[in-house]
Amino acid sequence: MIDLSPWRTKLNEIEKEVSKNNFTEVVFVADFPGLNLENFVKEDLNASITVLEGTVVVEQGGHNVTLEKNEVHTVQSNDTHIVHTVSQVPSCWMYTYTNITLANNVTLQDLEQQLRRTPSLNK
């Protein structure tokens, strides 16, 4: 994994940019060739995988999707998927999780606040 050391600074920058709101989170994963990661995505999350280095195969629902550097794939919620590193070098990818329930609640609260501040048109 020493090959991925230069990514540390870049990962911090990406995390700061993506995590600007309270309902989005980023998780970085690195894995060796031939290994895999099994992951369950909760029902109230939207999740995507962005490959930062290497090549992976995402297996979910009987389908396989091959992703290379800079490619993005949305994974299904309320389901398990497996990410296989198929490149000859270690892979690195990031999950971007958005909590839809929280995002919708925040959006609804913002709308309610705006409506309270808007003078009534019925006067």
C-alpha positions as a printed NumPy array, in Angstrom:
array([[  0.   ,   0.   ,   0.   ],
       [  3.018,   2.278,   0.105],
       [  2.283,   2.971,  -3.575],
       [ -0.825,   4.848,  -2.442],
       [  0.959,   7.087,   0.115],
       [  0.958,  10.149,  -2.188],
       [ -2.85 ,   9.968,  -2.093],
       [ -3.054,  10.958,   1.604],
       [ -3.071,  14.715,   0.942],
       [ -5.415,  14.367,  -2.014],
       [ -7.824,  12.216,   0.048],
       [ -7.998,  14.887,   2.745],
       [ -8.817,  17.51 ,   0.097],
       [-11.527,  15.324,  -1.446],
       [-13.054,  14.572,   1.955],
       [-13.223,  18.266,   2.886],
       [-14.876,  19.129,  -0.429],
       [-17.451,  16.333,  -0.418],
       [-18.315,  16.533,   3.285],
       [-19.369,  20.191,   3.245],
       [-22.89 ,  19.334,   4.393],
       [-24.048,  17.317,   7.376],
       [-25.671,  14.55 ,   5.368],
       [-22.815,  13.445,   3.094],
       [-19.879,  11.319,   4.179],
       [-16.864,   9.937,   2.348],
       [-15.047,   6.698,   3.159],
       [-11.776,   5.721,   1.48 ],
       [-10.84 ,   2.076,   0.912],
       [ -7.65 ,   0.471,  -0.416],
       [ -7.205,  -3.209,  -1.18 ],
       [ -4.614,  -5.555,  -2.634],
       [ -4.979,  -7.442,  -5.939],
       [ -7.09 , -10.564,  -5.596],
       [ -8.86 ,  -9.396,  -2.425],
       [-12.399,  -8.113,  -2.017],
       [-14.611,  -6.104,   0.304],
       [-18.222,  -6.984,   1.079],
       [-20.341,  -3.981,   2.063],
       [-24.   ,  -3.419,   2.959],
       [-25.609,  -0.043,   2.166],
       [-28.463,   0.955,   4.462],
       [-31.877,   1.79 ,   3.049],
       [-31.756,   5.532,   3.769],
       [-28.421,   6.058,   1.984],
       [-27.517,   6.877,  -1.597],
       [-24.049,   5.484,  -2.242],
       [-21.563,   5.669,  -5.073],
       [-18.086,   4.265,  -5.631],
       [-15.404,   6.353,  -7.347],
       [-12.209,   4.525,  -8.298],
       [ -9.108,   6.582,  -7.536],
       [ -6.473,   3.999,  -8.494],
       [ -6.45 ,   0.507,  -9.996],
       [ -9.338,  -1.519, -11.398],
       [-12.226,  -3.073,  -9.474],
       [-15.27 ,  -5.185, -10.256],
       [-18.433,  -4.336,  -8.334],
       [-20.693,  -7.361,  -7.909],
       [-24.309,  -6.71 ,  -6.925],
       [-27.645,  -8.306,  -7.68 ],
       [-26.164, -10.863, -10.067],
       [-24.457,  -8.189, -12.184],
       [-20.789,  -7.22 , -12.429],
       [-19.521,  -3.766, -13.354],
       [-15.834,  -3.128, -14.062],
       [-14.562,   0.285, -12.981],
       [-11.226,   1.907, -13.705],
       [ -9.595,   5.074, -12.433],
       [-11.998,   8.077, -12.29 ],
       [-15.076,   5.975, -13.041],
       [-18.138,   6.209, -10.782],
       [-20.844,   3.645, -10.071],
       [-23.992,   3.969,  -7.956],
       [-24.617,   0.994,  -5.681],
       [-28.106,  -0.097,  -4.675],
       [-29.428,   0.786,  -1.233],
       [-30.647,  -1.821,   1.25 ],
       [-28.406,  -4.415,  -0.4  ],
       [-24.956,  -5.967,  -0.168],
       [-22.319,  -5.597,  -2.866],
       [-18.775,  -6.926,  -3.231],
       [-15.845,  -4.919,  -4.596],
       [-13.069,  -7.093,  -6.096],
       [ -9.63 ,  -5.656,  -6.857],
       [ -8.734,  -7.065, -10.279],
       [ -5.779,  -4.851, -11.214],
       [ -2.159,  -5.95 , -10.782],
       [ -1.618,  -3.05 ,  -8.38 ],
       [ -3.515,  -2.139,  -5.191],
       [ -6.781,  -0.354,  -5.793],
       [ -8.129,   2.676,  -3.997],
       [-11.716,   3.881,  -4.147],
       [-14.03 ,   6.103,  -2.218],
       [-17.608,   5.676,  -1.167],
       [-19.758,   8.789,  -1.121],
       [-22.767,   8.273,   1.129],
       [-25.68 ,  10.699,   1.227],
       [-28.278,  10.22 ,   3.938],
       [-31.472,  10.859,   1.972],
       [-33.726,  10.921,   5.021],
       [-31.596,  13.586,   6.695],
       [-31.165,  15.568,   3.462],
       [-34.925,  15.56 ,   2.845],
       [-35.624,  16.637,   6.429],
       [-33.132,  19.509,   6.174],
       [-34.613,  20.59 ,   2.843],
       [-38.138,  20.463,   4.29 ],
       [-37.046,  22.49 ,   7.331],
       [-35.433,  25.097,   5.058],
       [-38.627,  25.354,   3.019],
       [-40.755,  25.744,   6.154],
       [-38.449,  28.508,   7.419],
       [-38.652,  30.33 ,   4.088],
       [-42.44 ,  30.11 ,   4.122],
       [-42.559,  31.559,   7.648],
       [-40.407,  34.515,   6.544],
       [-42.455,  35.219,   3.41 ],
       [-45.204,  37.806,   3.999],
       [-48.654,  36.386,   3.431],
       [-50.159,  37.157,   0.05 ],
       [-53.66 ,  36.994,   1.538],
       [-53.424,  40.331,   3.403]])
